[in-house]
Amino acid sequence: MLRWLLIPLAILVAVDAVTVYYAALEAADLAYDRSLLASTRALSERVSIVDGKVVADVPYVALDSFETDTLGRIYYKVTGIHGEVVSGYDDLPPLPKDVKRSSAYPALVYFYNASYRDEPVRIAALYQPVYDDTIRGIALIQVGESLEARRDLSRKILFDTLWREATLVLAVAVLVWFAVRFVLRPLMRLRQDVEARKPTDLSDFDPDLVHKEMRPLVAAMNGYMGRLQTLIAGQRRFIADASHQLRTPLTVLKTQAELALRENDPKAMREVVESIARTTDSTVHLANRLLSLARAEHGAAEGKLQPVSLTELGRQVGLELAVQAVKNDIDLSFEGPREVTVRGHALLLHEMLANLVDNAIRYTPAGGKVVLRVFRVDVPMLEVEDSGPGIPAAERERVFAPFYRATSAQAVNAGGSGLGLTIVRDIAAMHCATVELLDGAQGAGLKVRVLFPA
């Protein structure tokens, strides 16, 4: 942060120093030119015509002051009407033809730079009218000044400017350092709070710890902590449900295995082994349902939504469960007159449909029917209808709760897990779909309808 603040500031200060330096030089040149013009005018006042000739009445003291000045060397030259040198230094550089008259003064004065006696000089050339009763004309008065004083002044201006700007940058750096430390102090306290947290502490951070500009960050962190709490709570709930639901069948399996080890009668042992097989099937079914529930609860990690063909999915699930339907003497049919596509997770939609059809087969008596339909009326829909005992209207909302089983379902199949419709509801919610429990054909059985968004 200090670099981002100080580096641009240093660049701006450098640009400002250059502009200040050149502005000061321009002001200094203007002041020196004005002084040079004053000397030229003072000399022009002593130029006159005597006996038809231009003369310059310059006393010795004035000549001495012109020849050398405390600030630099001064040179002058007076040229008469006809171009003759009246007084001063004959070899002083003449006025170039391309020099324009200075517009800063109400006089015929020209300023130009030249080299004289191997050093640079600044010369002011003033045209001065001279006349008497016999002659009239214009004399040229030139006064030159060496640039030593100006150079000394420019160096002084440069060093003074750089010193002030450097002092300013240093002062700003110190102030910015203290300001940044002060501004970041609440953020450092927040960092210490984060580092001091225990892994199990997912409570919100106090937004008052930081300045208001940082509070959206704290709010985002708290939102993330909330989502993390939901995820961990789901994992804990799954572990608790799995341990609770699997403990009983595993205990039964262990008891049945110990009973089989003690049994000597082959017929009785076969009955025990058959009981172990049924318990194992029920346990495997329960474990599969628990894993499906966990996958549904964390389905956001399955990836992006993709186009999924409900028609093809229905055919696939029907073929997969056809053997189970034939084994239970169930007439399983599929109705999909046209292609119906939705956006979703193919694996989770397969899990949802498989749960619906599996439930229908398990709770439909032998000789019954199960129909799987995929169609579209305004919105994509799928239905699984069976001729089983159905679910009473008073219990249709409660059967979506984990491990709750309707009384009619318990009478038909005592070994269910009570997770099938919970999985269906969770997967449907992930796809913004709704699940309806309706009466089957002629008021018998159960029809489960899933409506997807248009």
C-alpha positions in Angstrom: 0.0 0.0 0.0 2.9 2.3 0.8 4.4 1.6 -2.6 1.2 2.3 -4.4 0.8 5.6 -2.6 4.4 6.9 -2.5 5.6 5.9 -6.0 2.9 7.9 -7.8 3.4 10.7 -5.3 7.1 10.8 -6.0 6.5 10.9 -9.8 4.0 13.8 -9.3 6.5 15.6 -7.0 9.2 15.2 -9.6 7.0 16.6 -12.4 6.0 19.5 -10.1 9.7 20.2 -9.2 10.5 20.4 -12.9 7.6 22.8 -13.6 8.4 24.9 -10.5 12.1 25.1 -11.6 11.4 26.3 -15.1 8.7 28.7 -13.8 11.2 30.2 -11.4 13.9 30.5 -14.1 11.4 32.3 -16.3 10.6 34.7 -13.5 14.3 35.2 -12.8 15.1 35.9 -16.5 12.3 38.4 -16.5 13.7 40.2 -13.5 17.3 40.2 -14.9 16.0 41.5 -18.2 14.2 44.3 -16.5 17.4 45.2 -14.6 19.3 45.0 -17.9 16.8 47.3 -19.6 17.1 49.8 -16.7 20.8 49.9 -17.2 20.3 50.4 -20.9 17.8 53.2 -20.4 20.2 54.9 -17.8 22.9 54.8 -20.5 20.6 56.1 -23.2 19.8 59.2 -21.1 23.5 60.2 -21.5 23.5 60.0 -25.3 23.0 63.3 -27.1 24.1 65.3 -30.2 27.0 67.8 -29.8 28.2 69.7 -32.8 26.3 67.4 -35.2 27.8 64.3 -33.7 26.3 61.6 -31.3 28.2 61.6 -28.1 27.8 59.5 -24.9 28.6 61.4 -21.7 29.5 58.4 -19.5 31.5 59.4 -16.4 34.4 57.3 -15.2 32.5 55.9 -12.2 29.7 54.8 -14.5 32.2 53.2 -16.9 33.7 51.2 -14.0 30.3 50.0 -12.9 29.5 48.9 -16.4 32.7 47.1 -16.9 32.4 44.9 -13.8 29.4 44.3 -11.5 29.3 42.4 -8.3 26.9 39.9 -9.9 28.7 39.6 -13.2 30.5 41.4 -15.9 28.7 44.2 -17.8 29.6 45.4 -21.3 28.1 48.2 -23.3 28.2 49.8 -26.7 26.7 53.0 -28.2 26.3 53.2 -31.9 25.6 56.5 -33.7 23.1 57.5 -36.3 25.4 56.4 -39.2 26.5 53.1 -37.5 29.7 54.5 -36.0 30.8 53.3 -32.6 30.5 56.2 -30.2 31.5 54.5 -26.9 32.0 51.2 -25.3 33.2 47.8 -26.6 33.6 47.9 -30.4 33.5 44.1 -30.7 30.2 43.5 -28.7 28.1 41.1 -30.8 25.6 43.1 -33.1 21.9 42.7 -33.0 20.8 39.7 -35.2 18.3 40.5 -37.9 15.9 37.8 -36.9 15.4 38.9 -33.2 11.9 40.2 -32.5 11.2 43.2 -30.4 10.2 42.5 -26.8 6.5 43.1 -26.2 6.8 43.3 -22.5 8.0 46.9 -22.4 6.8 50.1 -24.1 10.2 50.7 -25.8 12.2 49.6 -28.9 14.2 47.1 -27.0 15.5 43.7 -28.1 16.9 40.9 -26.0 19.2 38.2 -27.3 21.8 35.7 -26.2 25.3 35.7 -27.7 28.9 34.7 -26.9 31.4 37.3 -26.0 35.0 36.8 -24.9 34.4 33.0 -24.7 31.5 33.3 -22.3 27.7 33.5 -22.8 26.1 36.9 -22.4 22.6 38.4 -22.4 22.3 41.6 -24.4 19.6 44.3 -24.4 19.6 46.5 -27.5 17.6 49.7 -27.3 16.9 52.2 -30.1 17.0 55.7 -28.7 15.9 58.8 -30.8 18.5 61.7 -30.7 18.2 65.1 -32.2 19.0 68.8 -32.1 18.3 71.8 -34.3 20.5 70.5 -37.1 20.2 66.7 -37.1 17.8 63.9 -36.1 18.2 60.1 -36.0 18.2 57.0 -33.8 21.2 55.7 -31.8 21.6 52.1 -30.7 22.5 51.4 -27.1 23.6 47.9 -26.2 24.3 46.6 -22.7 25.4 43.0 -22.2 25.6 41.0 -19.0 27.5 37.7 -18.4 25.2 34.8 -17.3 27.2 33.8 -14.2 24.7 35.5 -11.9 21.7 33.9 -13.7 23.4 30.5 -13.6 24.1 30.8 -9.9 20.5 31.8 -9.3 19.2 28.9 -11.4 21.3 26.4 -9.4 20.1 27.9 -6.2 16.5 27.7 -7.4 17.0 24.1 -8.5 18.6 23.0 -5.2 16.0 24.8 -3.1 13.2 23.3 -5.1 14.6 19.7 -4.9 15.3 20.2 -1.2 11.7 21.3 -0.5 10.2 18.6 -2.6 12.4 15.9 -1.0 11.4 17.1 2.4 7.8 17.1 1.3 8.0 13.5 0.1 9.7 12.4 3.2 7.1 14.1 5.4 4.3 12.5 3.3 5.9 9.1 3.6 6.1 9.3 7.3 2.5 10.5 7.6 1.3 7.9 5.2 3.1 5.2 7.1 1.4 6.2 10.3 -1.9 6.6 8.6 -1.7 3.1 7.0 -0.7 1.6 10.3 -3.7 3.3 11.9 -6.1 2.2 9.2 -4.8 -1.4 9.1 -4.9 -1.8 12.9 -8.5 -3.0 12.9 -7.7 -5.5 10.1 -4.7 -6.8 12.2 -7.1 -7.3 15.1 -9.4 -9.2 12.8 -6.5 -11.3 11.6 -5.6 -12.1 15.3 -9.2 -13.1 15.9 -9.1 -15.5 13.0 -5.8 -17.0 14.1 -7.0 -17.4 17.6 -10.2 -19.3 16.6 -10.6 -22.9 17.4 -11.3 -25.2 14.4 -14.8 -25.9 15.8 -15.6 -22.2 16.3 -17.7 -21.1 13.3 -19.4 -18.1 15.0 -19.6 -14.8 13.1 -16.9 -12.2 13.3 -17.8 -8.8 14.8 -18.1 -6.3 11.9 -17.5 -3.4 14.4 -13.8 -4.5 14.7 -13.0 -2.9 11.3 -13.8 0.3 9.5 -17.0 0.6 7.5 -15.2 0.1 4.2 -14.0 -3.4 5.4 -17.4 -4.5 6.8 -18.6 -6.0 3.4 -15.5 -8.3 3.6 -16.5 -9.3 7.2 -20.1 -9.8 6.1 -18.8 -12.1 3.2 -16.7 -14.0 5.7 -19.6 -14.5 8.0 -21.8 -15.7 5.1 -19.1 -18.2 4.2 -18.9 -19.3 7.8 -22.7 -19.8 7.7 -22.5 -22.0 4.6 -19.7 -23.9 6.2 -21.8 -24.4 9.3 -24.6 -25.8 7.1 -22.2 -28.2 5.4 -20.7 -29.4 8.6 -24.2 -29.7 10.2 -25.3 -31.8 7.2 -22.2 -34.1 7.7 -22.8 -34.4 11.4 -26.5 -35.2 10.7 -25.5 -37.8 8.1 -23.0 -39.4 10.5 -25.6 -39.5 13.3 -28.3 -40.9 11.0 -26.0 -43.5 9.6 -24.8 -44.6 12.9 -28.3 -44.7 14.4 -29.9 -46.5 11.4 -27.0 -49.0 10.8 -26.5 -50.0 14.4 -29.7 -52.1 14.6 -29.3 -54.2 11.4 -25.6 -54.8 12.2 -26.5 -55.9 15.7 -29.1 -58.2 14.2 -26.6 -59.6 11.7 -24.1 -60.3 14.5 -26.8 -62.1 16.5 -27.9 -64.1 13.5 -24.3 -65.1 12.7 -23.7 -66.2 16.3 -27.0 -68.2 16.2 -25.9 -69.9 12.9 -22.5 -70.9 14.5 -24.3 -72.6 17.4 -26.9 -74.4 15.2 -26.3 -78.1 14.3 -29.5 -78.8 12.4 -28.9 -78.1 8.7 -32.5 -77.1 8.1 -32.5 -74.7 11.0 -29.1 -73.4 9.9 -30.4 -72.7 6.4 -33.3 -70.7 7.8 -30.8 -68.6 9.8 -28.6 -68.0 6.8 -31.7 -67.0 4.7 -32.5 -64.6 7.5 -29.0 -63.2 7.4 -29.3 -62.7 3.6 -32.5 -60.8 4.1 -31.0 -58.6 6.8 -28.0 -58.1 4.6 -30.1 -57.0 1.7 -32.0 -54.6 4.0 -28.7 -53.2 5.4 -27.2 -52.7 1.9 -30.4 -50.9 0.8 -30.3 -48.7 3.8 -26.6 -47.9 3.3 -27.3 -47.1 -0.4 -30.1 -44.8 0.6 -27.9 -43.0 3.2 -25.2 -42.5 0.6 -27.8 -41.2 -1.9 -29.1 -38.7 0.8 -25.5 -37.5 1.4 -25.0 -37.0 -2.3 -28.2 -35.1 -2.7 -27.4 -32.8 0.3 -24.0 -32.0 -1.3 -25.1 -32.1 -4.9 -23.8 -28.6 -5.6 -20.4 -30.2 -5.9 -21.5 -32.3 -8.8 -20.6 -29.7 -11.3 -22.4 -27.3 -13.7 -25.9 -27.9 -14.9 -26.1 -29.7 -18.2 -28.9 -30.6 -20.6 -30.4 -33.9 -19.5 -32.9 -36.0 -21.4 -35.6 -37.1 -19.1 -37.0 -39.5 -21.7 -33.6 -41.3 -22.1 -33.2 -41.3 -18.3 -36.6 -42.8 -17.8 -35.8 -45.6 -20.3 -32.5 -46.3 -18.6 -34.0 -46.5 -15.1 -36.8 -48.7 -16.4 -34.4 -51.2 -17.9 -32.2 -51.2 -14.7 -35.2 -52.0 -12.5 -37.0 -54.3 -14.9 -35.4 -57.5 -13.3 -36.6 -56.4 -9.8 -40.1 -55.8 -11.2 -40.2 -59.2 -12.9 -38.9 -60.8 -9.7 -41.8 -59.2 -7.7 -44.4 -60.0 -10.4 -44.9 -56.3 -11.2 -45.9 -54.9 -14.6 -43.4 -52.1 -15.1 -44.1 -49.8 -18.1 -42.7 -46.6 -19.6 -44.5 -43.9 -21.4 -42.5 -41.2 -23.1 -44.2 -40.1 -26.3 -41.6 -37.4 -27.2 -38.2 -36.1 -26.2 -38.2 -34.0 -23.0 -35.0 -32.2 -21.8 -34.2 -30.3 -18.7 -31.0 -28.7 -17.3 -29.6 -30.5 -14.3 -27.2 -33.1 -12.9 -27.7 -36.3 -14.8 -26.3 -38.5 -11.9 -28.6 -36.9 -9.3 -31.7 -37.0 -11.5 -31.0 -40.7 -12.2 -30.8 -41.2 -8.4 -34.1 -39.4 -7.9 -36.0 -41.4 -10.6 -34.5 -44.7 -9.4 -35.7 -44.0 -5.9 -39.2 -43.3 -7.1 -39.4 -46.4 -9.2 -37.7 -48.6 -6.5 -40.2 -47.4 -3.9 -43.1 -48.1 -6.2 -41.9 -51.6 -6.9 -41.2 -52.3 -3.2 -44.7 -51.2 -2.0 -46.8 -52.6 -4.9 -48.3 -56.1 -4.2 -47.5 -58.9 -6.7 -49.6 -58.6 -9.8 -49.7 -54.8 -9.5 -48.6 -52.1 -12.0 -46.0 -49.4 -12.0 -46.0 -46.8 -14.7 -43.2 -44.3 -15.4 -44.2 -41.3 -17.5 -42.2 -38.5 -19.0 -44.1 -35.7 -20.8 -44.4 -32.0 -21.1 -47.5 -29.8 -20.5 -46.3 -26.2 -20.3 -43.4 -27.5 -18.1 -41.4 -30.7 -18.2 -42.9 -33.4 -15.9 -42.3 -37.0 -14.9 -44.7 -39.3 -13.0 -44.3 -42.6 -11.2 -47.7 -44.2 -10.6 -48.3 -47.5 -8.8 -51.2 -49.6 -7.7 -50.0 -50.1 -4.1 -51.5 -49.0 -0.8 -50.8 -45.3 -1.4 -50.2 -42.7 1.3 -53.0 -41.2 3.3 -53.5 -37.5 2.6 -52.8 -36.6 6.2 -49.3 -38.1 6.0 -48.2 -36.8 2.6 -46.3 -33.9 4.0 -44.6 -35.9 6.8 -43.3 -38.7 4.6 -40.6 -36.2 3.2 -39.0 -36.1 6.6 -36.0 -38.5 7.0 -36.8 -41.9 8.4 -40.5 -41.3 8.6 -42.6 -44.1 7.1 -46.3 -44.0 6.4 -48.5 -46.5 8.3 -49.7 -48.0 5.0 -46.0 -48.5 3.9 -45.1 -50.2 7.2 -47.9 -52.7 6.7 -46.6 -53.7 3.3 -42.9 -53.6 3.9 -41.5 -53.5 7.4 -37.9 -53.2 6.3 -37.9 -49.8 4.6 -35.5 -47.0 5.4 -37.8 -44.0 5.2 -35.3 -42.1 3.1 -36.6 -42.5 -0.5 -38.9 -39.5 -0.6 -36.4 -37.4 1.4 -33.8 -38.0 -1.3 -36.4 -37.2 -4.0 -37.4 -33.9 -2.4 -33.7 -32.8 -1.9 -32.7 -33.6 -5.5 -35.9 -31.9 -6.8 -35.2 -28.8 -4.7 -31.7 -28.6 -6.2 -33.2 -28.4 -9.6 -35.9 -25.9 -8.5 -38.5 -28.6 -9.2 -41.6 -29.4 -7.0 -42.8 -32.8 -5.9 -46.5 -33.6 -5.6 -48.1 -36.7 -4.1 -51.4 -37.6 -5.7 -53.9 -40.4 -5.8 -53.4 -43.1 -8.4 -55.8 -44.1 -11.1 -59.4 -44.5 -9.8 -58.3 -43.3 -6.4 -56.1 -46.3 -5.7 -52.3 -46.4 -5.3 -49.9 -43.4 -5.3 -48.9 -41.0 -8.1 -45.7 -39.0 -7.6 -45.4 -36.1 -9.9 -42.2 -34.0 -10.3 -42.6 -30.6 -12.1 -39.5 -28.9 -13.5 -39.2 -25.2 -14.2 -40.0 -24.1 -17.8 
